[in-house]
Structure formats: C-alpha cells, structure tokens
Amino acid sequence: MISYQEARRTILASVSPLGVERVQLLDAVGRVLAEDLVAPWDMPLWDNSAMDGYAVRAGDCTGIPCSLQVSGFLPAGARAEGMTVEPGCAIRIMTGAPIPAGCDAVVPVEETDNGQQRVTLLEPVKAGQHVRFRGEDVAAGITFVRAGAIIRPPEVNMLATFGMALVPVYRRPIVAILSTGDELVELGTTPGAGQIINSNTLSLAAAVRETGCTPLILGIARDNRESHLEKLREGLAADVLITSAGVSAGDCDLVRDILEELGARQVFWKVGIKPGGPTAFAMHGTRPVFSLPGNPVSTMITFEEFVRPALLKMQGHRQVLRPLFKAVLRDDVRKKPGKVQIIRLRLEREEGRWHASSAGNQQTAILKTMLDATALAVLPEQSSGCAAGDEVDVHFYGNYIELEKTD
C-alpha cells in the first residue's frame, strides 16, 4: 500500500501537459498559455493625451493664472501631422489623441476655465504631465505574457490590443468516465429492488468539467468480462480514463485485470487514505488511468485529492494542489493512526482566524456531508485524532469564499 503523499507524487510525475493548439481569443479564457508572447509594436503606439484638456508648452505656463490662445482641436482618432503648438498657444485635445509637435504637457479641462478662443490655466503646469508616452506600457520586442499564465480578462485585453486573435494554449484533455456494476441504472430510470442510479458518472463528469476538461461518458460496464473489455477499450482511446467501482478484490471487481489485459501498466493499488483506500492508478502508454472506489463520497474525495491535480497539470497549470492552511477545530475528531484521514468540514472566519466544524456524519455512506462541506482537513498518518481547539491543515473544497463574520 502506497502512502497518500507518495501516491500524489507518483501521479504528478507520470503526467505532462498535452500538446498545444491555437484557439480564438475568447475561447482561451481560463486556459494556460503555452508560449511566451512578444509585443509586435510599442504600446501606446504614439505619445497621446491621458486627459481631455489642452496641449501646451510647459515653458509658456510659468505664471498662474495663465492665458493662452486656442489654436486648434485634436479629437481622439485624429492625426497630428501638420499641427504644432506654437509659443503662447494651446490646442484643445481629447483623451487618446496624439500629442502635437511642440507640446510637452496636457492641462486637464478641470484646471482651466474651459475657454474656446482663449483658455485660462488655473493650476501650475509640469512638463510631461498627463502625457502617455510611446512604449511606456509595453515596448516592442518585450515578452508581455509568459508561458504558464492563465488567460484572464486582463490578458485578453492585452492580446486584443496587439491584434492577437489566435492564442497558443495547452490542449484540454478528453476524460473518459466509466462506472461498473450490475446494480446500476441510468438517470431517468426508476430504480427497482437492489438497483441504484449511476450518480457517480455524472458527479465525475461535473468535476472533470470544473477542471476545464471535456468529459466523455461511457455508460456502465456490467459485471462480466465482455462488457468490461468493450467499455475499457473505448475509454483507453481518450486522454484520461476514470473508472468508478470494480477495483477492490471481490469476485465482480474486474477493472484491474481487464486493464492489464488491455496493456495498462498498474503503478499502484491501495493508498493509505480514508476514505478511498482501494484506489488504483495505471498508465496505458502516456495515458493515465484512475480507478476510484464506487462509494460516492470516496469517489469525490479521491478525485479531489488525486485526479484533479493531474488534470490541471495536463492542461499546463503550475499550481495544481490546493494550498493548505490552518484552521481551529470546533469539534473533537477521532482517528486511528496509520492512514491519512480526510475530514469534511464547514469553515467560518472570525477575528482573522479560520474555524472549522464538522460538516456532519463522516461515514462514507453519508452523501449529504459532501453538500455541506466547504473544506477538507488532511489529518496525517501518525495522528490519533484531534481535540476541539487544535489547529489542523485544511484546504478549500470547491469554489468557496467565506466572508468574515461581523456579529
């Protein structure tokens, strides 16, 4: 049996980012940039006004108030060729308009009397004020976004500014999902005696989609060799295969044997973690295969702890593990030494500290506890439990943000 920490190290060492594809700019949002991006030109492309106001020569504005003749008008989008600020003059200018020859400062309209023929300046003027100089944001030839960055709205704005309609990003894995068992029926079927709805497939598909990957639902492999062979062979054509159930040591647990028959190399089976001990990991060439327990709580927790980091790495993410932080327990937690135990918790922030209370019954059969959990505590192997008031390592579960209590 492999340890929890070694299992994660082994999985992450076995996977790599997938190939690169170029996608439309908006389709790149949330994805990982695969190449450094270099500015093809200066930004801004020319000296321009940062304010609506008047383009002036700072040397003409030594006595305040100061009156200048308005000799022209430059709106945004106009060209400044042939237009010059002569001594004793000002040109009315709009934000973004090019700076005319002879100008070395812009006076905001709020600091003037807003004159049309002549303008009176009411505040001191410094050379260079309210002028956006060519290349001061990004100079041509500079790497402005590096490979590994996640494409967000600021990156979209910058890429669009440089006319980059196609973006090189790492490919998103197609993740095949297979549940096993004769007791399973699909959603939309009323379960009969001894039957349960195949909820794990949909839960895993949702989790896969949350990571940014594309789920490929294979359906149900029945408890016979032929069905397993057909479904697993189909799943091994995807970038990643996840199976649910059929991975223990029972008479109907066929997944590991059939995977081996199909050429998958088992890397480990059984992890020192509770819940989720009978988790297996294999490689089929360069394709990772995760065989997760069938209990829905165990399935979701093992996906969170083992599969999610691998899927993020395959998409080029560099931060693939959720950061651990300390929280103060409100409840006693019992635990036997020997395995890492994952506890489902609710978090609250009070007076600058995180506090954690149990999300409910920690038995793996209790699915509702997953609904109420906002964080997971990771209790180390050697721990024999924790008392209320102890600090434990936790990480967020899902996209959770908690506001600090004010009452």
Buried (B, 14 or more C-beta within 10 A) or exposed (E): BBBBBEBBEBBBEBBEBBEBBEBEBEBBBEBBBBBEBEBEBBBBEBBBBBBBBBBBBBEBBEEEEBEBEBBBEBEEEBEBEEBEBBEEBBBBBBBBBBBBEBBBBBBBBEBBEEBEEEBBBEBBBEEEBBBBEBBEBBEBEEEBBEBBBBBEEEBBEBBEBBEBEEBBBBBBBBBBBBBBBBBBBEEEEEEEEEBEBBBBBBBBBEBBEEBBBBBBBBBBBBBEEEBBBBBBBBBBEBBBBBBBBBBBEEEBBBBBEBBEBBEBEBBBBBBBBBBBBBBBBBBBEEBBBBBBBBBBBBBBBBBBBBBBBBBBBBBBBEEBEBEBEEBBBBEEBEBEEEBBBBBBBBBBEEEEEBBBBBBBEBEBEBEEBBEBBBBBBBBBBEBEEBEEEBBBEBBBBEEEEEEEEEE
